[in-house]
């Protein structure tokens, strides 16, 4: 279940915050394993190292965390390019087809 949370964190925009006590405890486990960099509230019950925290905020997934995800075939579909690559090609294409270069007035000026 903690690996599912790590996968969710890796696919989310960081920083990401968790408010449920179960999620905060899982973030503590991920942080203790060195898989994420996180701000975790101090436990209210020091004997069980658990308790009500307001929120846990994950700032980054470490290299070790990415290696663990790679062991579990993350990302699941390597053939599909990341979304930012798809968006980048659209941005570049739009920029190349700017209205000033396609207008008939610019052809007359040359």
C-alpha positions in Angstrom: 0.0 0.0 0.0 2.9 2.3 0.7 4.3 1.7 -2.8 0.9 2.7 -4.2 1.2 6.0 -2.3 4.8 6.4 -3.7 3.5 5.9 -7.2 0.7 8.4 -6.6 3.2 10.9 -5.3 5.5 10.4 -8.3 2.7 11.1 -10.7 1.5 14.1 -8.9 2.6 17.7 -9.0 4.9 18.4 -6.1 4.7 19.5 -3.3 1.7 17.4 -2.4 0.0 17.4 1.0 -1.8 14.6 2.9 -4.3 15.1 5.7 -5.6 11.7 6.6 -3.8 10.0 9.5 -3.3 6.8 7.5 -1.6 8.8 4.7 0.5 10.7 7.1 1.8 7.5 8.7 2.6 6.1 5.2 4.5 9.3 4.3 6.4 8.8 7.6 7.3 5.2 6.4 8.4 6.5 3.0 10.5 9.2 4.6 12.1 6.8 7.0 13.0 4.5 4.1 14.6 7.5 2.3 12.2 7.3 -0.6 10.8 10.8 -0.3 11.8 14.2 1.1 8.9 15.3 3.3 7.8 17.5 6.1 6.0 15.3 8.6 4.5 16.5 11.9 5.9 15.1 15.1 3.9 12.2 16.4 1.6 13.1 19.3 2.1 9.6 20.9 5.9 9.1 21.1 5.6 5.5 22.3 3.8 4.3 19.2 5.3 7.0 16.9 1.8 7.8 15.6 -0.9 10.2 16.2 -2.8 13.1 14.9 -0.8 15.4 12.7 -2.3 18.2 10.8 -0.7 17.4 7.5 2.4 15.9 5.8 3.9 17.6 2.8 6.0 15.6 0.3 8.5 17.9 -1.4 10.3 15.4 -3.7 10.9 11.8 -4.6 14.5 10.8 -4.0 16.7 8.9 -6.4 16.3 5.8 -4.2 12.5 6.2 -4.5 12.7 6.4 -8.3 14.8 3.2 -8.3 12.2 1.4 -6.1 9.5 2.5 -8.5 11.6 1.2 -11.5 11.7 -2.2 -9.8 7.9 -2.2 -9.9 7.7 -1.2 -13.6 7.0 2.4 -13.1 5.9 4.1 -15.4 3.7 1.3 -16.6 3.6 2.4 -20.3 7.1 3.5 -21.4 6.0 3.7 -25.0 3.8 6.8 -24.2 5.8 10.0 -24.0 5.3 12.3 -21.0 2.6 14.9 -21.3 5.1 17.8 -21.2 6.7 16.4 -24.4 3.3 16.3 -26.1 2.6 19.9 -25.1 6.1 21.1 -26.1 5.7 19.9 -29.7 2.3 21.8 -29.9 4.0 24.9 -28.6 6.9 24.7 -31.0 4.5 24.0 -33.9 2.3 27.0 -33.0 5.4 29.2 -32.8 6.7 28.2 -36.2 3.3 28.9 -37.8 3.1 32.5 -36.5 0.6 34.7 -38.3 3.3 37.3 -39.3 5.3 34.8 -41.4 2.2 33.4 -43.2 0.6 36.7 -44.0 0.6 38.0 -47.6 1.9 41.4 -46.5 5.2 39.9 -45.3 5.7 38.2 -48.7 5.3 41.5 -50.5 7.9 43.2 -48.2 10.6 40.8 -49.3 
